[in-house]
Amino acid sequence: MAIKITDDCINCEACEPECPNNAIYAPEESWKFSDGTTMSDDSEKEAESDEFFYIATDKCTECRGFNEEPACAAVCPVDCCVDDEDNVETEEELMAKKERLHA
C-alpha cells in the first residue's frame, strides 16, 4: 500500500528529503518519474495537491528495499503520512516498483 499525506500537513518539508524514490513534492509542483530515479520518463505529471505536500503514488514503494518503515512517516511531526487504503499493493508489487524505479 502506498503512503499518502493527509490535509493535516503543515508543509514543514521534513519528509521530502527522506524519500529514497523522490516521490514527495511540494504543493503545486509537478512530478516526473525521472526525478531521483533511473527512469528516463521526463514527462511532467500534474501536481496532486495545491495546498500541501503530496506523494506521487506511482513512485511510492513504502521505502521497501531501503528502510524498515516509510521514512516520511518516521520523520513527520504531525503524523500525516499514512497508509493510502485506495492504493493497496503487495510486497512483491512494491519491490517490483522499486526495481523499475532504480534499475
N, C-alpha and C positions, 0 to 999 in steps of 0.2 A: 504494500500500500504506500502510495506516495505521501509526502508530508505537505501540508498547506499552512499558510499563515492566515490567522483569523483577523477580523477587523479590530481586535484588541491591540494590534501592533502599534507601537509608539514611534516607529521609524528611527530607532536608535542605531541601526546598521550593524549591530553586533553579529548577526547571523551571516551576513553577506560574505565576509572573507573566510568563514569557516567551511563553506560548501566546497567539497572536492570536485564537484561537477560544474561549478559556476552556474548553478541553476536559480540563484536568488537575485532578483532585480529590484531596483528602486521603482517607486510609483511612476507611471507614465513611460518608463524605459522599455523599449522594445527588446526582444531577445533573439539570439541565434544559437543554433546547435554548435557552431564553431567556437563560441566563447568558452575558453578554458578546456576544450576537449580536442581530440584528434580528428573530429569530423570536419569535413570540408564544406558543409552546408552553411553558406554565409547569408542566406536569405533571412530577412528580418521578419520576425513574428510579432504580432500585435501585443502590446502590453496588456497584462491580465488584470491590472488594478491601476486606478488613478489616484488612490488615496493612501495606500500603504504598501510596504514591500510585499513581493509575491514570489512564489516558487513556480518555475516552469515545469509542470508535471512531467512532460516528456523527457526531461533531463534528471529528474529526481530518482535516486536509487536507494533512498533512506540511508545513504552512506555505506551500503553493502560493499564489502571488499576494501573499505577504507577505515571505518571506525566500528566500534561495538554498538553504538547508538547514533541516531541522527545528530550530527554536530550542531545544526541550527537549534534544535530543541534543547540541547545541553547548555547553550550559552544565552538563550533568550531570557531576559529579566522579567518578562510578564507572561511567560508560558503560553505564547500564542502560536507556536509551531507544533501542530498536532497532526495526528493521522487524518488523511483525506479519505474518508469512507466511500467517496464516489470514485476512487481510483485504487482499487484493491489489486495487488499483484503478488504472485508467489515469489518465494526466494529465488527460484530458477529464472523467472522473468526479470527480476531486479538485477541478478548477476549478468544475464544476457544483455540487458540495457547498459550496464556498466562496461561490458566488453565492447559494445558498439560505440560508446562514447570515448573510450580510451583504448582503441585498438593498437 
